């Protein structure tokens, strides 16, 4: 296996973020909807609260595009919607966000060699994480923006696994304006002298 330090690291803790131990689970090869696979796949996550004996308090929390598990920290805390005194909350980092296996940190499939992946593949990776943790039933799947899209996909991929879905500002289908904005972002990156390996504009090493 190639040895390579990732160019993207977890940013310094910011105001309002919850400092919890990061956990990483090695899942080997992750087959994708496209027929390709992500090699040496690792999924990053943090947990809050305690798992109930009856296993009926587990909530899966999912991240927005370009965001880490901290995206939902504002919902987590005593008396908040995701209450660690009542719930066992698993916040999962999505494929591509730089903590879970991504083009920026994969030793085997760097940059443009990284296979294309879909929302369905993110959900598949989360299912494998839950299986590895021995979690069969979820109280809810919660996500904001692209995390909400993942939550909706859970309702398609494994509807019997959760009692509820809380999808905050998701899109059931990517709208033309969103496609255009993502294309603008790609074109900006492609004009940077560091393309395709980065860093881009000196801002991705924080």
N, CA, C and O of each residue as an XYZ file, in Angstrom:
824
protein
N       0.851     -1.189      0.000
C       0.000      0.000      0.000
C       0.890      1.243      0.000
O       1.914      1.272      0.682
N       0.504      2.268     -0.761
C       1.267      3.493     -0.803
C       1.131      4.242      0.518
O       0.077      4.215      1.153
N       2.189      4.898      0.918
C       2.154      5.713      2.128
C       2.036      7.171      1.713
O       2.858      7.674      0.948
N       1.021      7.839      2.214
C       0.782      9.208      1.780
C       0.028      9.967      2.858
O      -1.015      9.515      3.331
N       0.558     11.124      3.245
C      -0.124     11.952      4.226
C      -1.281     12.671      3.534
O      -1.080     13.262      2.473
N      -2.487     12.637      4.105
C      -3.604     13.338      3.480
C      -3.365     14.837      3.462
O      -2.807     15.390      4.410
N      -3.788     15.507      2.376
C      -3.616     16.949      2.263
C      -4.666     17.689      3.082
O      -4.460     18.841      3.462
N      -5.798     17.028      3.357
C      -6.868     17.685      4.104
C      -6.904     17.099      5.502
O      -6.936     15.881      5.676
N      -6.898     17.975      6.495
C      -6.948     17.532      7.879
C      -8.169     18.158      8.550
O      -8.717     19.151      8.073
N      -8.583     17.558      9.665
C      -9.701     18.124     10.416
C      -9.335     19.540     10.850
O      -8.275     19.747     11.440
N     -10.199     20.520     10.565
C      -9.885     21.898     10.963
C      -9.886     22.056     12.477
O     -10.446     21.220     13.186
N      -9.262     23.122     12.980
C      -9.272     23.367     14.437
C     -10.700     23.480     14.954
O     -11.597     23.944     14.249
N     -10.894     23.051     16.184
C     -12.219     23.092     16.794
C     -12.735     24.531     16.815
O     -12.027     25.452     17.224
N     -13.964     24.707     16.372
C     -14.562     26.033     16.300
C     -15.636     26.191     17.373
O     -16.102     25.213     17.958
N     -16.011     27.429     17.614
C     -17.043     27.727     18.605
C     -18.341     27.002     18.250
O     -18.803     27.064     17.110
N     -18.918     26.321     19.226
C     -20.155     25.591     18.993
C     -19.958     24.144     18.595
O     -20.908     23.361     18.610
N     -18.722     23.773     18.233
C     -18.447     22.383     17.893
C     -18.252     21.573     19.164
O     -17.765     22.084     20.172
N     -18.637     20.310     19.105
C     -18.509     19.412     20.252
C     -17.271     18.546     20.062
O     -17.119     17.876     19.041
N     -16.406     18.568     21.037
C     -15.158     17.811     20.955
C     -15.396     16.384     21.439
O     -15.500     16.137     22.640
N     -15.478     15.462     20.508
C     -15.679     14.047     20.819
C     -14.592     13.227     20.115
O     -14.085     13.645     19.075
N     -14.230     12.066     20.672
C     -13.211     11.238     20.022
C     -13.659     10.792     18.634
O     -14.784     10.324     18.455
N     -12.772     10.941     17.659
C     -13.048     10.465     16.315
C     -12.772      8.968     16.254
O     -11.774      8.487     16.791
N     -13.658      8.250     15.603
C     -13.482      6.810     15.440
C     -13.429      6.480     13.948
O     -14.062      7.143     13.126
N     -12.672      5.460     13.626
C     -12.480      5.070     12.238
C     -12.630      3.562     12.132
O     -12.009      2.812     12.884
N     -13.459      3.125     11.191
C     -13.665      1.690     10.985
C     -13.203      1.304      9.597
O     -13.618      1.899      8.602
N     -12.335      0.294      9.536
C     -11.835     -0.220      8.258
C     -12.866     -1.199      7.694
O     -13.240     -2.167      8.357
N     -13.325     -0.941      6.461
C     -14.341     -1.804      5.855
C     -13.847     -2.514      4.601
O     -14.632     -3.163      3.909
N     -12.565     -2.399      4.301
C     -12.042     -3.083      3.120
C     -12.527     -2.456      1.834
O     -12.507     -1.232      1.696
N     -12.955     -3.259      0.903
C     -13.435     -2.745     -0.383
C     -14.916     -2.392     -0.297
O     -15.723     -3.167      0.218
N     -15.262     -1.212     -0.807
C     -16.655     -0.783     -0.823
C     -17.162     -0.789     -2.266
O     -16.806      0.103     -3.036
N     -17.988     -1.775     -2.655
C     -18.550     -1.783     -4.016
C     -19.502     -0.604     -4.201
O     -20.232     -0.235     -3.281
N     -19.487     -0.024     -5.385
C     -20.300      1.134     -5.698
C     -21.396      0.791     -6.699
O     -21.319     -0.217     -7.402
N     -22.411      1.638     -6.752
C     -23.521      1.461     -7.674
C     -23.039      1.389     -9.123
O     -23.640      0.702     -9.949
N     -21.955      2.099     -9.425
C     -21.432      2.168    -10.798
C     -20.770      0.881    -11.258
O     -20.513      0.707    -12.449
N     -20.489     -0.025    -10.325
C     -19.728     -1.230    -10.647
C     -18.265     -1.107    -10.248
O     -17.548     -2.106    -10.207
N     -17.815      0.111     -9.954
C     -16.460      0.310     -9.449
C     -16.450      0.035     -7.944
O     -17.457     -0.385     -7.373
N     -15.317      0.275     -7.322
C     -15.200      0.052     -5.882
C     -14.177      1.015     -5.301
O     -13.212      1.385     -5.969
N     -14.392      1.418     -4.058
C     -13.396      2.188     -3.317
C     -12.553      1.194     -2.528
O     -13.076      0.418     -1.728
N     -11.257      1.224     -2.758
C     -10.361      0.286     -2.095
C      -9.924      0.840     -0.741
O      -9.883      2.052     -0.530
N      -9.600     -0.074      0.167
C      -9.099      0.304      1.499
C     -10.010      1.352      2.145
O      -9.546      2.381      2.636
N     -11.307      1.069      2.134
C     -12.286      2.058      2.586
C     -12.331      2.149      4.100
O     -12.395      1.134      4.793
N     -12.296      3.389      4.613
C     -12.423      3.658      6.047
C     -13.524      4.685      6.243
O     -13.593      5.678      5.519
N     -14.383      4.444      7.222
C     -15.477      5.370      7.492
C     -15.250      6.018      8.853
O     -14.959      5.341      9.839
N     -15.389      7.343      8.891
C     -15.153      8.140     10.084
C     -16.491      8.472     10.751
O     -17.481      8.764     10.081
N     -16.496      8.420     12.077
C     -17.722      8.742     12.803
C     -17.399      9.123     14.245
O     -16.326      8.812     14.762
N     -18.358      9.806     14.887
C     -18.284     10.079     16.320
C     -19.613      9.674     16.936
O     -20.629      9.601     16.244
N     -19.606      9.409     18.240
C     -20.841      9.043     18.923
C     -21.071      9.962     20.119
O     -20.134     10.498     20.710
N     -22.340     10.124     20.451
C     -22.759     10.909     21.607
C     -23.776     10.085     22.393
O     -24.634      9.436     21.796
N     -23.692     10.104     23.713
C     -24.663      9.402     24.538
C     -24.339      7.931     24.711
O     -23.267      7.463     24.327
N     -25.281      7.215     25.295
C     -25.106      5.805     25.596
C     -26.183      4.979     24.887
O     -27.346      5.377     24.806
N     -25.770      3.841     24.386
C     -26.699      2.923     23.728
C     -27.562      2.225     24.776
O     -27.053      1.637     25.730
N     -28.870      2.302     24.580
C     -29.796      1.712     25.557
C     -29.732      0.196     25.509
O     -29.424     -0.397     24.475
N     -30.030     -0.421     26.648
C     -30.033     -1.883     26.734
C     -31.009     -2.490     25.733
O     -30.745     -3.543     25.152
N     -32.142     -1.812     25.539
C     -33.156     -2.301     24.603
C     -32.816     -1.963     23.149
O     -33.526     -2.372     22.230
N     -31.723     -1.211     22.947
C     -31.272     -0.844     21.611
C     -32.342     -0.071     20.829
O     -32.495     -0.254     19.621
N     -33.074      0.789     21.532
C     -34.177      1.499     20.894
C     -33.975      3.015     20.887
O     -34.936      3.766     20.723
N     -32.729      3.469     21.066
C     -32.496      4.910     21.131
C     -31.426      5.388     20.170
O     -30.867      6.469     20.358
N     -31.123      4.590     19.123
C     -30.016      4.907     18.221
C     -30.494      5.838     17.098
O     -31.475      5.550     16.413
N     -29.789      6.948     16.927
C     -30.072      7.900     15.857
C     -28.829      8.019     14.981
O     -27.719      8.204     15.478
N     -29.032      7.911     13.674
C     -27.956      8.088     12.705
C     -28.035      9.510     12.168
O     -29.057      9.902     11.605
N     -26.966     10.289     12.336
C     -26.929     11.682     11.897
C     -25.945     11.823     10.737
O     -24.815     11.340     10.810
N     -26.385     12.493      9.661
C     -25.642     12.497      8.405
C     -25.296     13.921      7.964
O     -26.023     14.870      8.257
N     -24.173     14.050      7.257
C     -23.583     15.361      7.010
C     -23.943     15.944      5.648
O     -24.311     15.237      4.710
N     -23.819     17.277      5.587
C     -24.061     18.023      4.351
C     -22.839     17.952      3.450
O     -21.774     17.498      3.869
N     -22.995     18.402      2.214
C     -21.893     18.375      1.253
C     -20.750     19.265      1.753
O     -20.973     20.402      2.169
N     -19.546     18.742      1.707
C     -18.384     19.496      2.133
C     -18.257     19.687      3.628
O     -17.344     20.374      4.087
N     -19.165     19.089      4.404
C     -19.169     19.301      5.853
C     -18.709     18.044      6.581
O     -18.751     16.941      6.035
N     -18.268     18.230      7.824
C     -17.927     17.109      8.676
C     -19.097     16.824      9.619
O     -20.153     17.451      9.536
N     -18.878     15.862     10.517
C     -19.904     15.504     11.494
C     -20.321     16.679     12.379
O     -21.373     16.634     13.017
N     -19.505     17.720     12.418
C     -19.837     18.890     13.254
C     -21.029     19.672     12.691
O     -21.565     20.549     13.369
N     -21.442     19.367     11.475
C     -22.537     20.108     10.845
C     -23.811     20.068     11.681
O     -24.609     21.005     11.653
N     -23.998     18.979     12.424
C     -25.226     18.849     13.220
C     -24.997     19.067     14.711
O     -25.879     18.779     15.520
N     -23.821     19.574     15.083
C     -23.547     19.785     16.507
C     -24.551     20.731     17.155
O     -24.819     20.619     18.351
N     -25.111     21.664     16.380
C     -26.060     22.622     16.961
C     -27.347     21.946     17.432
O     -28.103     22.522     18.214
N     -27.593     20.726     16.956
C     -28.785     19.979     17.370
C     -28.517     19.053     18.551
O     -29.448     18.472     19.107
N     -27.245     18.912     18.940
C     -26.860     17.909     19.920
C     -26.599     18.550     21.280
O     -25.867     19.535     21.380
N     -27.199     17.988     22.317
C     -26.959     18.468     23.674
C     -28.172     18.239     24.551
O     -29.261     17.995     24.031
N     -28.021     18.309     25.865
C     -29.150     18.106     26.773
C     -30.288     19.077     26.459
O     -30.075     20.286     26.362
N     -31.488     18.538     26.302
C     -32.657     19.346     26.010
C     -32.802     19.722     24.556
O     -33.788     20.357     24.182
N     -31.833     19.344     23.712
C     -31.908     19.640     22.285
C     -32.535     18.452     21.553
O     -32.722     17.386     22.139
N     -32.863     18.644     20.246
C     -33.519     17.542     19.524
C     -32.744     16.225     19.561
O     -33.346     15.157     19.669
N     -31.416     16.293     19.474
C     -30.579     15.091     19.595
C     -29.930     15.147     20.979
O     -28.858     15.724     21.162
N     -30.601     14.540     21.928
C     -30.233     14.664     23.342
C     -29.423     13.451     23.782
O     -29.968     12.350     23.857
N     -28.120     13.625     24.077
C     -27.293     12.485     24.483
C     -27.722     11.843     25.799
O     -27.304     10.727     26.108
N     -28.551     12.540     26.577
C     -29.081     11.932     27.795
C     -30.174     10.909     27.478
O     -30.492     10.059     28.309
N     -30.742     10.993     26.285
C     -31.821     10.090     25.877
C     -31.443      9.220     24.685
O     -31.924      8.095     24.554
N     -30.578      9.747     23.811
C     -30.287      9.078     22.544
C     -28.822      8.654     22.449
O     -27.940      9.242     23.076
N     -28.594      7.626     21.652
C     -27.234      7.261     21.243
C     -27.106      7.721     19.795
O     -27.725      7.150     18.897
N     -26.308      8.746     19.579
C     -26.243      9.428     18.293
C     -24.938      9.052     17.598
O     -23.853      9.210     18.158
N     -25.059      8.556     16.379
C     -23.886      8.222     15.566
C     -23.821      9.224     14.423
O     -24.671      9.210     13.533
N     -22.817     10.093     14.442
C     -22.627     11.095     13.391
C     -21.569     10.577     12.419
O     -20.408     10.398     12.787
N     -21.980     10.343     11.190
C     -21.103      9.706     10.204
C     -20.610     10.739      9.188
O     -21.383     11.565      8.701
N     -19.331     10.679      8.880
C     -18.762     11.529      7.835
C     -18.977     10.879      6.474
O     -18.697      9.696      6.281
N     -19.478     11.675      5.538
C     -19.804     11.149      4.207
C     -18.549     10.879      3.386
O     -17.507     11.498      3.601
N     -18.661      9.956      2.449
C     -17.587      9.743      1.477
C     -17.288     11.078      0.791
O     -18.198     11.780      0.351
N     -16.004     11.415      0.708
C     -15.611     12.624     -0.016
C     -15.394     13.842      0.843
O     -14.970     14.875      0.326
N     -15.672     13.770      2.173
C     -15.537     14.989      2.978
C     -14.153     15.140      3.611
O     -13.915     16.090      4.357
N     -13.248     14.219      3.323
C     -11.870     14.358      3.791
C     -11.548     13.623      5.065
O     -10.375     13.511      5.420
N     -12.556     13.109      5.779
C     -12.319     12.301      6.975
C     -12.571     10.826      6.651
O     -11.676      9.994      6.798
N     -13.792     10.506      6.208
C     -14.024      9.200      5.578
C     -13.213      9.169      4.283
O     -12.855     10.223      3.759
N     -12.921      7.986      3.764
C     -12.094      7.861      2.563
C     -12.605      8.776      1.447
O     -13.792      8.785      1.118
N     -11.672      9.544      0.877
C     -11.987     10.612     -0.065
C     -10.855     10.730     -1.088
O      -9.788     10.150     -0.888
N     -11.070     11.474     -2.182
C      -9.976     11.691     -3.135
C      -8.750     12.330     -2.492
O      -7.631     12.115     -2.957
N      -8.942     13.111     -1.431
C      -7.829     13.822     -0.796
C      -7.031     12.972      0.179
O      -5.934     13.366      0.576
N      -7.556     11.807      0.577
C      -6.824     11.027      1.583
C      -6.670      9.553      1.222
O      -6.111      8.785      2.005
N      -7.152      9.150      0.059
C      -7.045      7.741     -0.323
C      -5.637      7.430     -0.814
O      -5.172      8.060     -1.764
N      -4.939      6.470     -0.189
C      -3.611      6.101     -0.675
C      -3.663      5.372     -2.013
O      -2.713      5.432     -2.794
N      -4.781      4.680     -2.280
C      -4.857      3.807     -3.453
C      -5.496      4.468     -4.666
O      -5.193      4.096     -5.800
N      -6.375      5.440     -4.448
C      -7.138      6.045     -5.555
C      -7.169      7.559     -5.357
O      -8.177      8.133     -4.943
N      -6.056      8.175     -5.661
C      -5.873      9.586     -5.367
C      -6.520     10.477     -6.419
O      -6.525     10.151     -7.606
N      -7.065     11.607     -5.971
C      -7.529     12.662     -6.862
C      -8.482     12.132     -7.940
O      -9.513     11.546     -7.611
N      -8.150     12.331     -9.223
C      -9.067     11.950    -10.300
C      -9.162     10.440    -10.489
O     -10.030      9.967    -11.222
N      -8.287      9.680     -9.843
C      -8.383      8.223     -9.908
C      -9.467      7.695     -8.973
O      -9.833      6.522     -9.042
N      -9.975      8.555     -8.105
C     -11.024      8.128     -7.170
C     -12.319      7.881     -7.954
O     -12.711      8.709     -8.776
N     -12.986      6.744     -7.700
C     -14.200      6.445     -8.475
C     -15.353      7.377     -8.124
O     -15.432      7.898     -7.011
N     -16.243      7.575     -9.089
C     -17.435      8.376     -8.828
C     -18.380      7.598     -7.930
O     -18.523      6.381     -8.050
N     -19.026      8.333     -7.019
C     -19.913      7.675     -6.064
C     -21.207      8.475     -5.960
O     -21.269      9.643     -6.344
N     -22.227      7.825     -5.437
C     -23.557      8.418     -5.372
C     -24.067      8.423     -3.930
O     -23.456      7.832     -3.039
N     -25.187      9.094     -3.721
C     -25.835      9.111     -2.411
C     -26.121      7.683     -1.950
O     -25.959      7.357     -0.774
N     -26.546      6.842     -2.880
C     -26.830      5.444     -2.554
C     -25.587      4.739     -1.994
O     -25.695      3.879     -1.121
N     -24.409      5.112     -2.503
C     -23.168      4.508     -2.015
C     -22.845      4.982     -0.597
O     -22.327      4.218      0.218
N     -23.155      6.251     -0.311
C     -22.964      6.746      1.054
C     -23.818      5.936      2.029
O     -23.350      5.527      3.091
N     -25.063      5.716      1.653
C     -25.966      4.940      2.512
C     -25.456      3.506      2.665
O     -25.516      2.939      3.756
N     -24.960      2.925      1.587
C     -24.420      1.559      1.670
C     -23.260      1.491      2.655
O     -23.134      0.518      3.398
N     -22.404      2.526      2.665
C     -21.275      2.530      3.603
C     -21.770      2.651      5.041
O     -21.203      2.045      5.951
N     -22.827      3.435      5.242
C     -23.392      3.595      6.588
C     -24.058      2.303      7.066
O     -23.991      1.967      8.248
N     -24.689      1.594      6.158
C     -25.292      0.302      6.519
C     -24.217     -0.664      6.974
O     -24.413     -1.400      7.941
N     -23.082     -0.672      6.289
C     -21.999     -1.571      6.680
C     -21.439     -1.181      8.048
O     -21.060     -2.047      8.835
N     -21.386      0.115      8.327
C     -20.947      0.563      9.649
C     -21.910      0.061     10.723
O     -21.479     -0.489     11.737
N     -23.206      0.246     10.505
C     -24.190     -0.202     11.497
C     -24.124     -1.709     11.690
O     -24.230     -2.195     12.816
N     -23.951     -2.451     10.602
C     -23.830     -3.908     10.708
C     -22.622     -4.279     11.557
O     -22.693     -5.184     12.390
N     -21.505     -3.572     11.342
C     -20.285     -3.857     12.098
C     -20.466     -3.535     13.577
O     -19.868     -4.185     14.435
N     -21.293     -2.530     13.878
C     -21.542     -2.157     15.268
C     -22.654     -2.986     15.898
O     -22.955     -2.826     17.081
N     -23.265     -3.872     15.113
C     -24.321     -4.724     15.637
C     -25.628     -3.992     15.871
O     -26.406     -4.367     16.748
N     -25.877     -2.939     15.081
C     -27.104     -2.150     15.233
C     -28.076     -2.519     14.128
O     -27.821     -2.276     12.949
N     -29.197     -3.111     14.527
C     -30.179     -3.534     13.541
C     -31.267     -2.519     13.294
O     -31.718     -2.359     12.160
N     -31.700     -1.824     14.341
C     -32.850     -0.916     14.234
C     -32.459      0.479     14.687
O     -31.739      0.645     15.672
N     -32.942      1.486     13.957
C     -32.685      2.873     14.292
C     -33.964      3.548     14.763
O     -35.052      3.277     14.255
N     -33.816      4.422     15.734
C     -34.942      5.260     16.109
C     -35.235      6.250     14.989
O     -36.395      6.482     14.649
N     -34.177      6.835     14.414
C     -34.361      7.800     13.326
C     -33.065      7.964     12.544
O     -31.972      7.687     13.038
N     -33.228      8.426     11.301
C     -32.108      8.894     10.481
C     -32.322     10.392     10.295
O     -33.388     10.826      9.859
N     -31.292     11.181     10.632
C     -31.398     12.639     10.609
C     -30.288     13.197      9.731
O     -29.141     12.758      9.817
N     -30.631     14.166      8.884
C     -29.605     14.802      8.072
C     -30.064     16.144      7.548
O     -31.258     16.389      7.379
N     -29.076     17.029      7.289
C     -29.366     18.353      6.751
C     -28.748     18.487      5.365
O     -27.629     18.032      5.130
N     -29.486     19.116      4.448
C     -29.022     19.361      3.088
C     -28.671     18.025      2.417
O     -29.556     17.184      2.258
N     -27.405     17.802      2.015
C     -27.066     16.510      1.425
C     -27.239     15.380      2.433
O     -27.487     14.236      2.054
N     -27.109     15.707      3.725
C     -27.431     14.713      4.755
C     -28.899     14.347      4.716
O     -29.261     13.196      4.958
N     -29.758     15.328      4.410
C     -31.180     15.051      4.245
C     -31.444     14.190      3.020
O     -32.350     13.357      3.031
N     -30.662     14.382      1.964
C     -30.782     13.534      0.780
C     -30.413     12.096      1.123
O     -31.053     11.154      0.655
N     -29.376     11.932      1.946
C     -29.007     10.587      2.387
C     -30.124      9.972      3.233
O     -30.421      8.783      3.119
N     -30.741     10.803      4.085
C     -31.848     10.308      4.917
C     -33.001      9.817      4.044
O     -33.597      8.777      4.322
N     -33.316     10.578      2.978
C     -34.373     10.151      2.059
C     -33.991      8.837      1.363
O     -34.834      7.964      1.159
N     -32.700      8.712      1.001
C     -32.253      7.481      0.360
C     -32.369      6.294      1.301
O     -32.649      5.179      0.861
N     -32.156      6.520      2.594
C     -32.374      5.454      3.579
C     -33.811      4.947      3.487
O     -34.061      3.748      3.612
N     -34.755      5.866      3.267
C     -36.152      5.471      3.156
C     -36.430      4.629      1.938
O     -37.432      3.915      1.892
N     -35.554      4.699      0.944
C     -35.686      3.874     -0.260
C     -34.903      2.572     -0.110
O     -35.393      1.496     -0.453
N     -33.677      2.687      0.410
C     -32.773      1.536      0.459
C     -33.106      0.545      1.573
O     -32.914     -0.661      1.419
N     -33.608      1.065      2.697
C     -33.788      0.179      3.854
C     -34.896      0.724      4.749
O     -34.664      1.045      5.915
N     -36.081      0.824      4.201
C     -37.174      1.522      4.883
C     -37.558      0.871      6.201
O     -38.068      1.553      7.090
N     -37.329     -0.418      6.353
C     -37.719     -1.104      7.582
C     -36.737     -0.958      8.718
O     -36.972     -1.477      9.809
N     -35.624     -0.251      8.481
C     -34.572     -0.221      9.497
C     -34.730      0.929     10.491
O     -34.093      0.922     11.544
N     -35.567      1.912     10.174
C     -35.717      3.041     11.078
C     -37.183      3.342     11.337
O     -38.043      3.059     10.504
N     -37.461      3.925     12.515
C     -38.832      4.307     12.856
C     -39.211      5.644     12.228
O     -40.387      5.901     11.972
N     -38.218      6.492     11.980
C     -38.526      7.798     11.418
C     -37.366      8.381     10.642
O     -36.218      7.969     10.816
N     -37.670      9.345      9.782
C     -36.672     10.075      9.005
C     -36.888     11.563      9.242
O     -38.007     12.063      9.124
N     -35.810     12.265      9.576
C     -35.860     13.719      9.726
C     -34.904     14.300      8.689
O     -33.693     14.350      8.905
N     -35.459     14.736      7.564
C     -34.667     15.267      6.453
C     -34.827     16.782      6.434
O     -35.892     17.298      6.095
N     -33.756     17.494      6.802
C     -33.792     18.950      6.877
C     -33.299     19.550      5.559
O     -32.189     19.252      5.117
N     -34.101     20.374      4.948
C     -33.825     21.067      3.675
C     -33.119     20.185      2.641
O     -32.082     20.580      2.107
N     -33.661     19.004      2.351
C     -33.033     18.169      1.338
C     -33.625     18.465     -0.044
O     -34.593     19.214     -0.176
N     -33.029     17.869     -1.051
C     -33.636     17.800     -2.380
C     -33.858     16.330     -2.689
O     -32.942     15.520     -2.547
N     -35.058     15.983     -3.107
C     -35.307     14.602     -3.509
C     -34.590     14.298     -4.824
O     -34.231     13.154     -5.102
N     -34.391     15.335     -5.620
C     -33.638     15.206     -6.866
C     -32.845     16.494     -7.052
O     -33.360     17.582     -6.793
N     -31.599     16.380     -7.497
C     -30.754     17.559     -7.660
C     -31.354     18.494     -8.704
O     -31.620     18.086     -9.835
N     -31.562     19.737     -8.322
C     -32.179     20.725     -9.196
C     -31.144     21.335    -10.137
O     -29.948     21.309     -9.843
N     -31.597     21.889    -11.274
C     -30.649     22.473    -12.241
C     -29.740     23.539    -11.642
O     -28.563     23.607    -11.997
N     -30.265     24.390    -10.724
C     -29.413     25.427    -10.140
C     -28.283     24.816     -9.328
O     -27.176     25.354     -9.298
N     -28.556     23.686     -8.663
C     -27.529     23.032     -7.868
C     -26.469     22.394     -8.765
O     -25.276     22.459     -8.465
N     -26.904     21.781     -9.862
C     -25.964     21.220    -10.843
C     -25.045     22.326    -11.363
O     -23.835     22.135    -11.490
N     -25.644     23.497    -11.665
C     -24.865     24.619    -12.195
C     -23.842     25.112    -11.184
O     -22.696     25.379    -11.544
N     -24.244     25.236     -9.915
C     -23.319     25.712     -8.891
C     -22.154     24.744     -8.688
O     -21.012     25.172     -8.519
N     -22.443     23.440     -8.705
C     -21.370     22.454     -8.565
C     -20.417     22.507     -9.758
O     -19.206     22.354     -9.599
N     -20.973     22.726    -10.960
C     -20.133     22.821    -12.152
C     -19.231     24.051    -12.077
O     -18.066     23.988    -12.469
N     -19.759     25.169    -11.577
C     -18.942     26.373    -11.396
C     -17.779     26.073    -10.449
O     -16.638     26.451    -10.717
N     -18.079     25.390     -9.338
C     -17.026     25.037     -8.394
C     -15.948     24.170     -9.025
O     -14.759     24.386     -8.794
N     -16.365     23.184     -9.825
C     -15.390     22.309    -10.495
C     -14.510     23.100    -11.453
O     -13.298     22.894    -11.509
N     -15.127     24.003    -12.203
C     -14.339     24.779    -13.184
C     -13.348     25.717    -12.501
O     -12.241     25.925    -12.998
N     -13.746     26.280    -11.366
C     -12.821     27.127    -10.614
C     -11.620     26.313    -10.143
O     -10.477     26.748    -10.283
N     -11.879     25.138     -9.586
C     -10.784     24.273     -9.132
C      -9.869     23.883    -10.287
O      -8.650     23.830    -10.128
N     -10.460     23.611    -11.451
C      -9.672     23.150    -12.596
C      -8.748     24.231    -13.143
O      -7.792     23.915    -13.851
N      -9.011     25.511    -12.829
C      -8.134     26.585    -13.292
C      -6.993     26.871    -12.316
O      -6.092     27.648    -12.632
N      -7.021     26.251    -11.135
C      -5.980     26.489    -10.136
C      -4.680     25.813    -10.552
O      -4.715     24.708    -11.092
N      -3.527     26.453    -10.314
C      -2.240     25.832    -10.677
C      -2.013     24.478    -10.011
O      -1.253     23.659    -10.529
N      -2.660     24.230     -8.870
C      -2.477     22.957     -8.176
C      -3.317     21.822     -8.721
O      -3.156     20.687     -8.272
N      -4.206     22.075     -9.667
C      -5.090     21.038    -10.205
C      -4.275     19.959    -10.909
O      -3.317     20.297    -11.604
N      -4.613     18.660    -10.761
C      -5.710     18.133     -9.969
C      -5.324     17.720     -8.556
O      -6.163     17.208     -7.814
N      -4.064     17.934     -8.170
C      -3.603     17.388     -6.889
C      -3.748     18.342     -5.719
O      -3.669     17.906     -4.571
N      -3.959     19.645     -5.969
C      -4.065     20.595     -4.874
C      -2.694     20.819     -4.222
O      -1.707     20.262     -4.703
N      -2.596     21.606     -3.154
C      -3.722     22.336     -2.552
C      -4.201     23.470     -3.439
O      -3.462     23.929     -4.310
N      -5.398     23.916     -3.234
C      -6.020     24.907     -4.091
C      -6.047     26.259     -3.398
O      -6.726     26.436     -2.386
N      -5.311     27.203     -3.944
C      -5.298     28.544     -3.390
C      -4.776     28.625     -1.979
O      -4.986     29.625     -1.292
N      -4.090     27.573     -1.533
C      -3.501     27.580     -0.205
C      -4.502     27.422      0.929
O      -4.138     27.556      2.097
N      -5.753     27.141      0.604
C      -6.777     27.110      1.651
C      -7.206     25.737      2.101
O      -8.080     25.629      2.960
N      -6.624     24.675      1.553
C      -7.104     23.338      1.872
C      -6.190     22.600      2.849
O      -6.395     21.413      3.103
N      -5.192     23.280      3.396
C      -4.269     22.599      4.302
C      -4.612     22.828      5.761
O      -3.958     22.275      6.645
N      -5.638     23.645      6.028
C      -5.969     23.964      7.423
C      -6.438     22.754      8.159
O      -6.759     22.839      9.345
